[in-house]
């Protein structure tokens, strides 16, 4: 089982979720949780703290009232989920019945199919959107339950501020840097960026996805074949790393409030125009509005290497049933409850951070103006960010980007370290 989870960690670490899984699985201390199961059925759902919203908790409570099945939440800090899930799932443990994990990932070679229950025969499967069905499936079997949505990522920008100051959306990297210079001249900071954030700072590398696929169309197959195929083989990766270094070496271009992992401070900074752009997902515009922003927000593709194509997150977060759970039927009942039409409508009405639905014919979900603008501006269909399908992408990439900021890491160092990590992980998997 530990070997299985080591292989799962390859994908998960690439997605920024379980990078420290091996370390977590191999340690007995600290204890994560002691699950004292009452005689009546209860199920434990494990998730990173920001993956479970108020509407989730409300629906869980209603499920408990209807069925008598308790739903216990085991929530972890965002930047420690990989450790805790490793502790709880190692060795075939049944301490966790349902665990959450990014959908839209290439499961092949990760062992995910060996730890998640096959849900293909569930009635709600026929109601999934095609992208959600693909994102939650392996080898023709549905193994995940998603009520998330597909979203797109790029540079969210304050349209009101741009219009007031006659600023134009750039479509080249030089144009983007010139835009940042002009915003500095206007007395504000161009970008909010939590530079210590493992998941968010890595987004800049995700932004290279269209260029990487343009250079190597079968990128996941190429890189997943083994360590002899390297990031260093790709011109786009090295040239893109140099542009990212160029951006982060100019500290006047971005601002952070120190709440990097939580990522909550960005709302205030953008609302108050202390920064006017952020690399994020299109639904973030709705979140800003909910936090009191009165400005209009749009989005354009990140122009690394003069790119003009957005990227897709591949489907957000799904729920999976642990094959070792003693309460598989109860878990399936929960999924059926959540998949009811009326519950889906309530869920998506509350989840204003989602711009698409995993289920067909949901009327309460709506695209933001930023979503519409991104899809209008993108030159090609947005590809799923490459880290969702490529194994052994170093989860500490953000540390190298911090090195760009303080001058201790070059673009060549960045590429070399990424390939060294891949070699180490491929060797350990033999």
LUMKOLVEX-227388 format. One record per residue (C-alpha): residue number from 0; residue in three letters; x, y, z. Coordinates in nm, 3 decimals. Layout:
N
<tormar NUM; 'Ala'; <X; Y; Z>>
...
***
This chain:
430
<tormar 0; 'Unk'; <0.000; 0.000; 0.000>>
<tormar 1; 'Unk'; <0.286; 0.239; 0.072>>
<tormar 2; 'Unk'; <0.422; 0.172; -0.277>>
<tormar 3; 'Unk'; <0.077; 0.248; -0.417>>
<tormar 4; 'Unk'; <0.068; 0.575; -0.233>>
<tormar 5; 'Unk'; <0.420; 0.656; -0.344>>
<tormar 6; 'Unk'; <0.301; 0.625; -0.703>>
<tormar 7; 'Unk'; <-0.011; 0.824; -0.629>>
<tormar 8; 'Unk'; <0.212; 1.094; -0.484>>
<tormar 9; 'Unk'; <0.377; 1.134; -0.822>>
<tormar 10; 'Unk'; <0.063; 1.281; -0.971>>
<tormar 11; 'Unk'; <-0.054; 1.444; -0.654>>
<tormar 12; 'Unk'; <0.274; 1.617; -0.597>>
<tormar 13; 'Unk'; <0.257; 1.746; -0.952>>
<tormar 14; 'Unk'; <-0.082; 1.891; -0.876>>
<tormar 15; 'Unk'; <0.052; 2.059; -0.563>>
<tormar 16; 'Unk'; <-0.145; 1.843; -0.321>>
<tormar 17; 'Unk'; <0.053; 1.546; -0.188>>
<tormar 18; 'Unk'; <0.414; 1.637; -0.244>>
<tormar 19; 'Unk'; <0.525; 1.517; 0.100>>
<tormar 20; 'Unk'; <0.319; 1.202; 0.096>>
<tormar 21; 'Unk'; <0.610; 0.965; 0.137>>
<tormar 22; 'Unk'; <0.734; 1.142; 0.444>>
<tormar 23; 'Unk'; <0.385; 1.139; 0.588>>
<tormar 24; 'Unk'; <0.326; 0.771; 0.525>>
<tormar 25; 'Unk'; <0.647; 0.662; 0.685>>
<tormar 26; 'Unk'; <0.603; 0.840; 1.019>>
<tormar 27; 'Unk'; <0.404; 0.739; 1.323>>
<tormar 28; 'Unk'; <0.416; 1.078; 1.492>>
<tormar 29; 'Unk'; <0.241; 1.310; 1.517>>
<tormar 30; 'Unk'; <-0.091; 1.128; 1.525>>
<tormar 31; 'Unk'; <-0.337; 1.291; 1.289>>
<tormar 32; 'Unk'; <-0.666; 1.174; 1.426>>
<tormar 33; 'Unk'; <-0.807; 0.895; 1.634>>
<tormar 34; 'Unk'; <-1.133; 0.788; 1.480>>
<tormar 35; 'Unk'; <-1.369; 0.656; 1.748>>
<tormar 36; 'Unk'; <-1.651; 0.507; 1.545>>
<tormar 37; 'Unk'; <-1.988; 0.490; 1.720>>
<tormar 38; 'Unk'; <-2.195; 0.179; 1.673>>
<tormar 39; 'Unk'; <-2.428; 0.363; 1.436>>
<tormar 40; 'Unk'; <-2.281; 0.433; 1.093>>
<tormar 41; 'Unk'; <-2.061; 0.735; 1.049>>
<tormar 42; 'Unk'; <-1.837; 0.832; 0.758>>
<tormar 43; 'Unk'; <-1.526; 1.047; 0.768>>
<tormar 44; 'Unk'; <-1.455; 1.289; 0.485>>
<tormar 45; 'Unk'; <-1.098; 1.418; 0.457>>
<tormar 46; 'Unk'; <-1.021; 1.742; 0.275>>
<tormar 47; 'Unk'; <-0.799; 2.045; 0.267>>
<tormar 48; 'Unk'; <-0.969; 2.318; 0.468>>
<tormar 49; 'Unk'; <-1.065; 2.544; 0.178>>
<tormar 50; 'Unk'; <-1.221; 2.262; -0.023>>
<tormar 51; 'Unk'; <-1.526; 2.232; 0.203>>
<tormar 52; 'Unk'; <-1.768; 2.526; 0.192>>
<tormar 53; 'Unk'; <-2.064; 2.626; 0.407>>
<tormar 54; 'Unk'; <-2.309; 2.474; 0.159>>
<tormar 55; 'Unk'; <-2.123; 2.142; 0.182>>
<tormar 56; 'Unk'; <-2.160; 2.142; 0.559>>
<tormar 57; 'Unk'; <-2.527; 2.230; 0.531>>
<tormar 58; 'Unk'; <-2.596; 1.945; 0.289>>
<tormar 59; 'Unk'; <-2.399; 1.702; 0.505>>
<tormar 60; 'Unk'; <-2.616; 1.800; 0.802>>
<tormar 61; 'Unk'; <-2.934; 1.745; 0.603>>
<tormar 62; 'Unk'; <-2.805; 1.407; 0.489>>
<tormar 63; 'Unk'; <-2.745; 1.313; 0.853>>
<tormar 64; 'Unk'; <-3.098; 1.418; 0.948>>
<tormar 65; 'Unk'; <-3.251; 1.218; 0.662>>
<tormar 66; 'Unk'; <-3.046; 0.899; 0.694>>
<tormar 67; 'Unk'; <-2.905; 0.891; 1.046>>
<tormar 68; 'Unk'; <-2.556; 0.857; 0.896>>
<tormar 69; 'Unk'; <-2.311; 1.098; 1.058>>
<tormar 70; 'Unk'; <-2.068; 1.284; 0.833>>
<tormar 71; 'Unk'; <-1.748; 1.373; 1.015>>
<tormar 72; 'Unk'; <-1.511; 1.622; 0.853>>
<tormar 73; 'Unk'; <-1.136; 1.588; 0.888>>
<tormar 74; 'Unk'; <-0.991; 1.915; 0.758>>
<tormar 75; 'Unk'; <-0.624; 1.999; 0.723>>
<tormar 76; 'Unk'; <-0.430; 2.318; 0.647>>
<tormar 77; 'Unk'; <-0.397; 2.375; 0.274>>
<tormar 78; 'Unk'; <-0.021; 2.335; 0.276>>
<tormar 79; 'Unk'; <-0.021; 2.019; 0.491>>
<tormar 80; 'Unk'; <-0.288; 1.809; 0.324>>
<tormar 81; 'Unk'; <-0.031; 1.589; 0.153>>
<tormar 82; 'Unk'; <0.120; 1.491; 0.489>>
<tormar 83; 'Unk'; <-0.205; 1.424; 0.669>>
<tormar 84; 'Unk'; <-0.369; 1.223; 0.392>>
<tormar 85; 'Unk'; <-0.057; 1.011; 0.374>>
<tormar 86; 'Unk'; <-0.081; 0.937; 0.746>>
<tormar 87; 'Unk'; <-0.447; 0.850; 0.729>>
<tormar 88; 'Unk'; <-0.440; 0.634; 0.415>>
<tormar 89; 'Unk'; <-0.112; 0.446; 0.459>>
<tormar 90; 'Unk'; <-0.114; 0.072; 0.513>>
<tormar 91; 'Unk'; <-0.469; 0.012; 0.391>>
<tormar 92; 'Unk'; <-0.621; 0.213; 0.676>>
<tormar 93; 'Unk'; <-0.996; 0.271; 0.693>>
<tormar 94; 'Unk'; <-0.969; 0.579; 0.913>>
<tormar 95; 'Unk'; <-1.087; 0.787; 0.616>>
<tormar 96; 'Unk'; <-1.393; 0.680; 0.417>>
<tormar 97; 'Unk'; <-1.398; 0.958; 0.160>>
<tormar 98; 'Unk'; <-1.100; 1.169; 0.056>>
<tormar 99; 'Unk'; <-1.086; 1.467; -0.177>>
<tormar 100; 'Unk'; <-0.837; 1.494; -0.462>>
<tormar 101; 'Unk'; <-0.802; 1.703; -0.780>>
<tormar 102; 'Unk'; <-1.005; 1.582; -1.075>>
<tormar 103; 'Unk'; <-0.887; 1.628; -1.429>>
<tormar 104; 'Unk'; <-0.567; 1.444; -1.356>>
<tormar 105; 'Unk'; <-0.412; 1.170; -1.565>>
<tormar 106; 'Unk'; <-0.453; 0.873; -1.332>>
<tormar 107; 'Unk'; <-0.252; 0.634; -1.548>>
<tormar 108; 'Unk'; <0.053; 0.507; -1.365>>
<tormar 109; 'Unk'; <-0.042; 0.663; -1.032>>
<tormar 110; 'Unk'; <-0.227; 0.377; -0.866>>
<tormar 111; 'Unk'; <-0.533; 0.593; -0.802>>
<tormar 112; 'Unk'; <-0.758; 0.327; -0.952>>
<tormar 113; 'Unk'; <-0.637; 0.084; -0.685>>
<tormar 114; 'Unk'; <-0.751; 0.291; -0.389>>
<tormar 115; 'Unk'; <-1.079; 0.441; -0.516>>
<tormar 116; 'Unk'; <-1.411; 0.256; -0.543>>
<tormar 117; 'Unk'; <-1.556; 0.204; -0.892>>
<tormar 118; 'Unk'; <-1.870; 0.420; -0.916>>
<tormar 119; 'Unk'; <-1.956; 0.347; -1.278>>
<tormar 120; 'Unk'; <-2.292; 0.185; -1.200>>
<tormar 121; 'Unk'; <-2.424; 0.480; -1.000>>
<tormar 122; 'Unk'; <-2.729; 0.644; -1.162>>
<tormar 123; 'Unk'; <-2.588; 0.998; -1.136>>
<tormar 124; 'Unk'; <-2.302; 0.909; -1.372>>
<tormar 125; 'Unk'; <-2.525; 0.959; -1.677>>
<tormar 126; 'Unk'; <-2.591; 1.317; -1.565>>
<tormar 127; 'Unk'; <-2.225; 1.422; -1.563>>
<tormar 128; 'Unk'; <-2.100; 1.668; -1.821>>
<tormar 129; 'Unk'; <-1.858; 1.510; -2.067>>
<tormar 130; 'Unk'; <-1.555; 1.692; -1.925>>
<tormar 131; 'Unk'; <-1.648; 1.583; -1.571>>
<tormar 132; 'Unk'; <-1.697; 1.223; -1.681>>
<tormar 133; 'Unk'; <-1.353; 1.225; -1.838>>
<tormar 134; 'Unk'; <-1.194; 1.402; -1.542>>
<tormar 135; 'Unk'; <-1.329; 1.147; -1.292>>
<tormar 136; 'Unk'; <-1.262; 0.832; -1.493>>
<tormar 137; 'Unk'; <-0.980; 0.583; -1.531>>
<tormar 138; 'Unk'; <-0.967; 0.312; -1.795>>
<tormar 139; 'Unk'; <-1.339; 0.348; -1.865>>
<tormar 140; 'Unk'; <-1.439; 0.338; -1.497>>
<tormar 141; 'Unk'; <-1.576; 0.634; -1.301>>
<tormar 142; 'Unk'; <-1.383; 0.657; -0.974>>
<tormar 143; 'Unk'; <-1.460; 1.013; -0.863>>
<tormar 144; 'Unk'; <-1.769; 1.216; -0.771>>
<tormar 145; 'Unk'; <-1.744; 1.583; -0.863>>
<tormar 146; 'Unk'; <-1.969; 1.877; -0.788>>
<tormar 147; 'Unk'; <-1.694; 2.121; -0.875>>
<tormar 148; 'Unk'; <-1.655; 2.288; -1.212>>
<tormar 149; 'Unk'; <-1.408; 2.343; -1.492>>
<tormar 150; 'Unk'; <-1.248; 2.686; -1.484>>
<tormar 151; 'Unk'; <-0.982; 2.875; -1.675>>
<tormar 152; 'Unk'; <-0.673; 3.058; -1.555>>
<tormar 153; 'Unk'; <-0.489; 3.368; -1.669>>
<tormar 154; 'Unk'; <-0.431; 3.728; -1.559>>
<tormar 155; 'Unk'; <-0.737; 3.872; -1.384>>
<tormar 156; 'Unk'; <-0.725; 4.249; -1.422>>
<tormar 157; 'Unk'; <-0.917; 4.549; -1.293>>
<tormar 158; 'Unk'; <-1.102; 4.662; -1.605>>
<tormar 159; 'Unk'; <-1.228; 4.976; -1.435>>
<tormar 160; 'Unk'; <-0.873; 5.080; -1.345>>
<tormar 161; 'Unk'; <-0.751; 5.000; -1.696>>
<tormar 162; 'Unk'; <-1.026; 5.207; -1.855>>
<tormar 163; 'Unk'; <-0.969; 5.501; -1.620>>
<tormar 164; 'Unk'; <-0.599; 5.505; -1.707>>
<tormar 165; 'Unk'; <-0.626; 5.412; -2.077>>
<tormar 166; 'Unk'; <-0.432; 5.088; -2.033>>
<tormar 167; 'Unk'; <-0.439; 4.816; -2.298>>
<tormar 168; 'Unk'; <-0.440; 4.440; -2.249>>
<tormar 169; 'Unk'; <-0.104; 4.306; -2.374>>
<tormar 170; 'Unk'; <-0.057; 4.005; -2.600>>
<tormar 171; 'Unk'; <0.323; 3.979; -2.574>>
<tormar 172; 'Unk'; <0.560; 3.935; -2.280>>
<tormar 173; 'Unk'; <0.739; 4.262; -2.351>>
<tormar 174; 'Unk'; <0.400; 4.431; -2.361>>
<tormar 175; 'Unk'; <0.311; 4.277; -2.024>>
<tormar 176; 'Unk'; <0.630; 4.406; -1.861>>
<tormar 177; 'Unk'; <0.571; 4.749; -2.016>>
<tormar 178; 'Unk'; <0.221; 4.740; -1.869>>
<tormar 179; 'Unk'; <0.365; 4.658; -1.525>>
<tormar 180; 'Unk'; <0.605; 4.953; -1.559>>
<tormar 181; 'Unk'; <0.318; 5.186; -1.647>>
<tormar 182; 'Unk'; <0.109; 5.069; -1.350>>
<tormar 183; 'Unk'; <0.405; 5.135; -1.121>>
<tormar 184; 'Unk'; <0.427; 5.487; -1.265>>
<tormar 185; 'Unk'; <0.061; 5.536; -1.175>>
<tormar 186; 'Unk'; <0.146; 5.476; -0.811>>
<tormar 187; 'Unk'; <0.019; 5.124; -0.749>>
<tormar 188; 'Unk'; <0.151; 4.767; -0.770>>
<tormar 189; 'Unk'; <0.071; 4.562; -1.079>>
<tormar 190; 'Unk'; <0.029; 4.213; -0.926>>
<tormar 191; 'Unk'; <-0.075; 4.043; -0.605>>
<tormar 192; 'Unk'; <0.135; 3.729; -0.563>>
<tormar 193; 'Unk'; <0.177; 3.518; -0.251>>
<tormar 194; 'Unk'; <0.533; 3.424; -0.334>>
<tormar 195; 'Unk'; <0.557; 3.173; -0.047>>
<tormar 196; 'Unk'; <0.249; 2.986; -0.166>>
<tormar 197; 'Unk'; <0.332; 2.642; -0.302>>
<tormar 198; 'Unk'; <0.011; 2.617; -0.507>>
<tormar 199; 'Unk'; <-0.035; 2.973; -0.626>>
<tormar 200; 'Unk'; <0.321; 3.072; -0.711>>
<tormar 201; 'Unk'; <0.352; 2.755; -0.919>>
<tormar 202; 'Unk'; <0.068; 2.888; -1.137>>
<tormar 203; 'Unk'; <0.323; 3.087; -1.334>>
<tormar 204; 'Unk'; <0.485; 2.761; -1.443>>
<tormar 205; 'Unk'; <0.140; 2.621; -1.526>>
<tormar 206; 'Unk'; <0.109; 2.922; -1.755>>
<tormar 207; 'Unk'; <0.370; 2.767; -1.984>>
<tormar 208; 'Unk'; <0.129; 2.484; -2.071>>
<tormar 209; 'Unk'; <0.018; 2.608; -2.418>>
<tormar 210; 'Unk'; <0.378; 2.670; -2.527>>
<tormar 211; 'Unk'; <0.495; 2.331; -2.397>>
<tormar 212; 'Unk'; <0.218; 2.149; -2.585>>
<tormar 213; 'Unk'; <0.296; 2.349; -2.897>>
<tormar 214; 'Unk'; <0.655; 2.225; -2.880>>
<tormar 215; 'Unk'; <0.572; 1.866; -2.779>>
<tormar 216; 'Unk'; <0.207; 1.775; -2.854>>
<tormar 217; 'Unk'; <0.228; 1.445; -2.661>>
<tormar 218; 'Unk'; <0.391; 1.614; -2.361>>
<tormar 219; 'Unk'; <0.257; 1.386; -2.081>>
<tormar 220; 'Unk'; <0.352; 1.067; -2.266>>
<tormar 221; 'Unk'; <0.694; 1.212; -2.346>>
<tormar 222; 'Unk'; <0.779; 1.317; -1.990>>
<tormar 223; 'Unk'; <0.614; 1.022; -1.818>>
<tormar 224; 'Unk'; <0.822; 0.777; -2.022>>
<tormar 225; 'Unk'; <1.121; 0.821; -1.791>>
<tormar 226; 'Unk'; <1.394; 1.055; -1.665>>
<tormar 227; 'Unk'; <1.582; 1.057; -1.995>>
<tormar 228; 'Unk'; <1.309; 1.286; -2.125>>
<tormar 229; 'Unk'; <1.369; 1.616; -1.951>>
<tormar 230; 'Unk'; <1.221; 1.960; -1.906>>
<tormar 231; 'Unk'; <1.566; 2.076; -2.012>>
<tormar 232; 'Unk'; <1.499; 1.927; -2.357>>
<tormar 233; 'Unk'; <1.229; 2.187; -2.419>>
<tormar 234; 'Unk'; <1.318; 2.536; -2.534>>
<tormar 235; 'Unk'; <0.982; 2.666; -2.407>>
<tormar 236; 'Unk'; <1.050; 2.551; -2.052>>
<tormar 237; 'Unk'; <1.390; 2.717; -2.026>>
<tormar 238; 'Unk'; <1.285; 3.036; -2.206>>
<tormar 239; 'Unk'; <0.967; 3.054; -2.000>>
<tormar 240; 'Unk'; <1.164; 3.006; -1.677>>
<tormar 241; 'Unk'; <1.382; 3.301; -1.772>>
<tormar 242; 'Unk'; <1.077; 3.522; -1.828>>
<tormar 243; 'Unk'; <0.933; 3.417; -1.491>>
<tormar 244; 'Unk'; <1.271; 3.497; -1.332>>
<tormar 245; 'Unk'; <1.266; 3.834; -1.504>>
<tormar 246; 'Unk'; <0.924; 3.910; -1.355>>
<tormar 247; 'Unk'; <0.999; 3.804; -0.998>>
<tormar 248; 'Unk'; <1.338; 3.973; -0.987>>
<tormar 249; 'Unk'; <1.147; 4.304; -1.020>>
<tormar 250; 'Unk'; <0.997; 4.312; -0.671>>
<tormar 251; 'Unk'; <0.812; 4.634; -0.747>>
<tormar 252; 'Unk'; <0.588; 4.434; -0.980>>
<tormar 253; 'Unk'; <0.409; 4.238; -0.705>>
<tormar 254; 'Unk'; <0.287; 4.259; -0.348>>
<tormar 255; 'Unk'; <0.198; 4.005; -0.080>>
<tormar 256; 'Unk'; <0.045; 4.046; 0.266>>
<tormar 257; 'Unk'; <0.217; 3.749; 0.426>>
<tormar 258; 'Unk'; <-0.091; 3.526; 0.429>>
<tormar 259; 'Unk'; <0.045; 3.327; 0.141>>
<tormar 260; 'Unk'; <-0.093; 2.982; 0.207>>
<tormar 261; 'Unk'; <-0.433; 3.108; 0.316>>
<tormar 262; 'Unk'; <-0.451; 3.344; 0.017>>
<tormar 263; 'Unk'; <-0.725; 3.543; 0.190>>
<tormar 264; 'Unk'; <-0.546; 3.878; 0.196>>
<tormar 265; 'Unk'; <-0.556; 3.911; -0.180>>
<tormar 266; 'Unk'; <-0.922; 4.012; -0.168>>
<tormar 267; 'Unk'; <-0.853; 4.325; 0.033>>
<tormar 268; 'Unk'; <-0.547; 4.425; -0.165>>
<tormar 269; 'Unk'; <-0.730; 4.396; -0.497>>
<tormar 270; 'Unk'; <-1.050; 4.554; -0.366>>
<tormar 271; 'Unk'; <-0.852; 4.856; -0.243>>
<tormar 272; 'Unk'; <-0.645; 4.875; -0.563>>
<tormar 273; 'Unk'; <-0.320; 4.815; -0.381>>
<tormar 274; 'Unk'; <-0.271; 4.572; -0.670>>
<tormar 275; 'Unk'; <-0.471; 4.557; -0.993>>
<tormar 276; 'Unk'; <-0.388; 4.215; -1.140>>
<tormar 277; 'Unk'; <-0.350; 3.857; -1.019>>
<tormar 278; 'Unk'; <-0.278; 3.521; -1.184>>
<tormar 279; 'Unk'; <-0.587; 3.319; -1.092>>
<tormar 280; 'Unk'; <-0.905; 3.149; -1.212>>
<tormar 281; 'Unk'; <-1.197; 3.333; -1.373>>
<tormar 282; 'Unk'; <-1.443; 3.263; -1.090>>
<tormar 283; 'Unk'; <-1.221; 3.473; -0.866>>
<tormar 284; 'Unk'; <-1.402; 3.776; -1.007>>
<tormar 285; 'Unk'; <-1.721; 3.659; -0.832>>
<tormar 286; 'Unk'; <-1.526; 3.610; -0.509>>
<tormar 287; 'Unk'; <-1.394; 3.965; -0.530>>
<tormar 288; 'Unk'; <-1.746; 4.097; -0.577>>
<tormar 289; 'Unk'; <-1.859; 3.897; -0.274>>
<tormar 290; 'Unk'; <-1.579; 4.062; -0.077>>
<tormar 291; 'Unk'; <-1.704; 4.408; -0.169>>
<tormar 292; 'Unk'; <-1.518; 4.502; -0.487>>
<tormar 293; 'Unk'; <-1.711; 4.759; -0.690>>
<tormar 294; 'Unk'; <-1.482; 4.741; -0.994>>
<tormar 295; 'Unk'; <-1.530; 4.533; -1.307>>
<tormar 296; 'Unk'; <-1.284; 4.249; -1.358>>
<tormar 297; 'Unk'; <-1.171; 4.081; -1.678>>
<tormar 298; 'Unk'; <-0.911; 3.823; -1.775>>
<tormar 299; 'Unk'; <-0.654; 3.769; -2.049>>
<tormar 300; 'Unk'; <-0.420; 3.473; -2.114>>
<tormar 301; 'Unk'; <-0.084; 3.502; -1.940>>
<tormar 302; 'Unk'; <0.147; 3.619; -2.222>>
<tormar 303; 'Unk'; <0.453; 3.412; -2.128>>
<tormar 304; 'Unk'; <0.643; 3.347; -2.453>>
<tormar 305; 'Unk'; <0.383; 3.571; -2.621>>
<tormar 306; 'Unk'; <0.112; 3.314; -2.548>>
<tormar 307; 'Unk'; <-0.249; 3.406; -2.625>>
<tormar 308; 'Unk'; <-0.423; 3.088; -2.503>>
<tormar 309; 'Unk'; <-0.580; 3.033; -2.162>>
<tormar 310; 'Unk'; <-0.534; 2.721; -1.953>>
<tormar 311; 'Unk'; <-0.794; 2.493; -1.793>>
<tormar 312; 'Unk'; <-0.782; 2.362; -1.437>>
<tormar 313; 'Unk'; <-0.927; 2.032; -1.562>>
<tormar 314; 'Unk'; <-1.215; 2.021; -1.320>>
<tormar 315; 'Unk'; <-1.130; 2.125; -0.967>>
<tormar 316; 'Unk'; <-1.169; 1.884; -0.674>>
<tormar 317; 'Unk'; <-1.358; 1.553; -0.664>>
<tormar 318; 'Unk'; <-1.450; 1.308; -0.387>>
<tormar 319; 'Unk'; <-1.329; 0.947; -0.383>>
<tormar 320; 'Unk'; <-1.436; 0.651; -0.167>>
<tormar 321; 'Unk'; <-1.154; 0.460; -0.001>>
<tormar 322; 'Unk'; <-1.170; 0.094; -0.105>>
<tormar 323; 'Unk'; <-1.072; -0.002; 0.251>>
<tormar 324; 'Unk'; <-1.371; 0.178; 0.403>>
<tormar 325; 'Unk'; <-1.615; -0.034; 0.601>>
<tormar 326; 'Unk'; <-1.894; 0.205; 0.501>>
<tormar 327; 'Unk'; <-1.884; 0.207; 0.121>>
<tormar 328; 'Unk'; <-2.263; 0.184; 0.085>>
<tormar 329; 'Unk'; <-2.312; 0.477; 0.322>>
<tormar 330; 'Unk'; <-2.062; 0.679; 0.118>>
<tormar 331; 'Unk'; <-2.251; 0.598; -0.201>>
<tormar 332; 'Unk'; <-2.572; 0.712; -0.033>>
<tormar 333; 'Unk'; <-2.407; 1.047; 0.042>>
<tormar 334; 'Unk'; <-2.307; 1.092; -0.322>>
<tormar 335; 'Unk'; <-2.661; 1.006; -0.436>>
<tormar 336; 'Unk'; <-2.802; 1.262; -0.194>>
<tormar 337; 'Unk'; <-2.565; 1.533; -0.319>>
<tormar 338; 'Unk'; <-2.650; 1.447; -0.681>>
<tormar 339; 'Unk'; <-3.022; 1.514; -0.642>>
<tormar 340; 'Unk'; <-3.138; 1.788; -0.875>>
<tormar 341; 'Unk'; <-3.266; 2.016; -0.598>>
<tormar 342; 'Unk'; <-2.946; 1.977; -0.397>>
<tormar 343; 'Unk'; <-2.728; 2.050; -0.700>>
<tormar 344; 'Unk'; <-2.926; 2.367; -0.772>>
<tormar 345; 'Unk'; <-2.880; 2.485; -0.412>>
<tormar 346; 'Unk'; <-2.513; 2.392; -0.417>>
<tormar 347; 'Unk'; <-2.425; 2.581; -0.733>>
<tormar 348; 'Unk'; <-2.634; 2.880; -0.631>>
<tormar 349; 'Unk'; <-2.414; 2.916; -0.323>>
<tormar 350; 'Unk'; <-2.089; 2.828; -0.501>>
<tormar 351; 'Unk'; <-2.044; 3.159; -0.679>>
<tormar 352; 'Unk'; <-1.676; 3.067; -0.712>>
<tormar 353; 'Unk'; <-1.773; 2.808; -0.975>>
<tormar 354; 'Unk'; <-1.846; 2.910; -1.334>>
<tormar 355; 'Unk'; <-1.944; 2.571; -1.476>>
<tormar 356; 'Unk'; <-2.119; 2.264; -1.338>>
<tormar 357; 'Unk'; <-2.002; 1.904; -1.336>>
<tormar 358; 'Unk'; <-2.367; 1.804; -1.389>>
<tormar 359; 'Unk'; <-2.587; 1.871; -1.691>>
<tormar 360; 'Unk'; <-2.876; 2.118; -1.695>>
<tormar 361; 'Unk'; <-2.792; 2.302; -1.371>>
<tormar 362; 'Unk'; <-2.960; 2.641; -1.396>>
<tormar 363; 'Unk'; <-2.805; 2.813; -1.093>>
<tormar 364; 'Unk'; <-2.446; 2.821; -1.219>>
<tormar 365; 'Unk'; <-2.325; 3.122; -1.419>>
<tormar 366; 'Unk'; <-2.008; 3.235; -1.590>>
<tormar 367; 'Unk'; <-1.845; 3.555; -1.473>>
<tormar 368; 'Unk'; <-1.766; 3.832; -1.718>>
<tormar 369; 'Unk'; <-1.402; 3.735; -1.668>>
<tormar 370; 'Unk'; <-1.482; 3.380; -1.783>>
<tormar 371; 'Unk'; <-1.654; 3.510; -2.094>>
<tormar 372; 'Unk'; <-1.368; 3.748; -2.174>>
<tormar 373; 'Unk'; <-1.106; 3.478; -2.128>>
<tormar 374; 'Unk'; <-1.289; 3.245; -2.366>>
<tormar 375; 'Unk'; <-1.329; 3.528; -2.617>>
<tormar 376; 'Unk'; <-0.961; 3.622; -2.600>>
<tormar 377; 'Unk'; <-0.809; 3.273; -2.606>>
<tormar 378; 'Unk'; <-0.683; 3.178; -2.951>>
<tormar 379; 'Unk'; <-0.722; 2.803; -2.902>>
<tormar 380; 'Unk'; <-0.918; 2.568; -2.675>>
<tormar 381; 'Unk'; <-0.756; 2.603; -2.331>>
<tormar 382; 'Unk'; <-0.547; 2.292; -2.256>>
<tormar 383; 'Unk'; <-0.549; 2.139; -1.908>>
<tormar 384; 'Unk'; <-0.247; 2.262; -1.711>>
<tormar 385; 'Unk'; <0.034; 2.017; -1.774>>
<tormar 386; 'Unk'; <0.098; 1.939; -1.406>>
<tormar 387; 'Unk'; <-0.234; 1.756; -1.396>>
<tormar 388; 'Unk'; <-0.101; 1.489; -1.634>>
<tormar 389; 'Unk'; <0.278; 1.488; -1.592>>
<tormar 390; 'Unk'; <0.419; 1.286; -1.302>>
<tormar 391; 'Unk'; <0.711; 1.396; -1.086>>
<tormar 392; 'Unk'; <0.684; 1.772; -1.118>>
<tormar 393; 'Unk'; <0.876; 1.911; -0.821>>
<tormar 394; 'Unk'; <0.622; 2.032; -0.559>>
<tormar 395; 'Unk'; <0.877; 2.281; -0.430>>
<tormar 396; 'Unk'; <0.887; 2.480; -0.753>>
<tormar 397; 'Unk'; <0.772; 2.785; -0.558>>
<tormar 398; 'Unk'; <1.099; 2.775; -0.363>>
<tormar 399; 'Unk'; <1.292; 2.820; -0.684>>
<tormar 400; 'Unk'; <1.072; 3.113; -0.779>>
<tormar 401; 'Unk'; <1.149; 3.267; -0.439>>
<tormar 402; 'Unk'; <1.510; 3.221; -0.544>>
<tormar 403; 'Unk'; <1.436; 3.426; -0.855>>
<tormar 404; 'Unk'; <1.318; 3.705; -0.627>>
<tormar 405; 'Unk'; <1.625; 3.708; -0.404>>
<tormar 406; 'Unk'; <1.877; 3.637; -0.678>>
<tormar 407; 'Unk'; <1.986; 3.292; -0.556>>
<tormar 408; 'Unk'; <1.836; 3.092; -0.842>>
<tormar 409; 'Unk'; <1.883; 3.131; -1.217>>
<tormar 410; 'Unk'; <1.657; 2.998; -1.490>>
<tormar 411; 'Unk'; <1.921; 2.732; -1.562>>
<tormar 412; 'Unk'; <1.919; 2.632; -1.194>>
<tormar 413; 'Unk'; <1.541; 2.610; -1.206>>
<tormar 414; 'Unk'; <1.535; 2.373; -1.503>>
<tormar 415; 'Unk'; <1.818; 2.162; -1.362>>
<tormar 416; 'Unk'; <1.650; 2.122; -1.022>>
<tormar 417; 'Unk'; <1.319; 2.022; -1.182>>
<tormar 418; 'Unk'; <1.493; 1.749; -1.381>>
<tormar 419; 'Unk'; <1.701; 1.633; -1.084>>
<tormar 420; 'Unk'; <1.379; 1.586; -0.886>>
<tormar 421; 'Unk'; <1.227; 1.383; -1.170>>
<tormar 422; 'Unk'; <1.534; 1.159; -1.189>>
<tormar 423; 'Unk'; <1.531; 1.100; -0.814>>
<tormar 424; 'Unk'; <1.161; 1.011; -0.811>>
<tormar 425; 'Unk'; <1.183; 0.780; -1.112>>
<tormar 426; 'Unk'; <1.474; 0.598; -0.948>>
<tormar 427; 'Unk'; <1.287; 0.560; -0.618>>
<tormar 428; 'Unk'; <0.989; 0.414; -0.803>>
<tormar 429; 'Unk'; <1.191; 0.127; -0.950>>
***
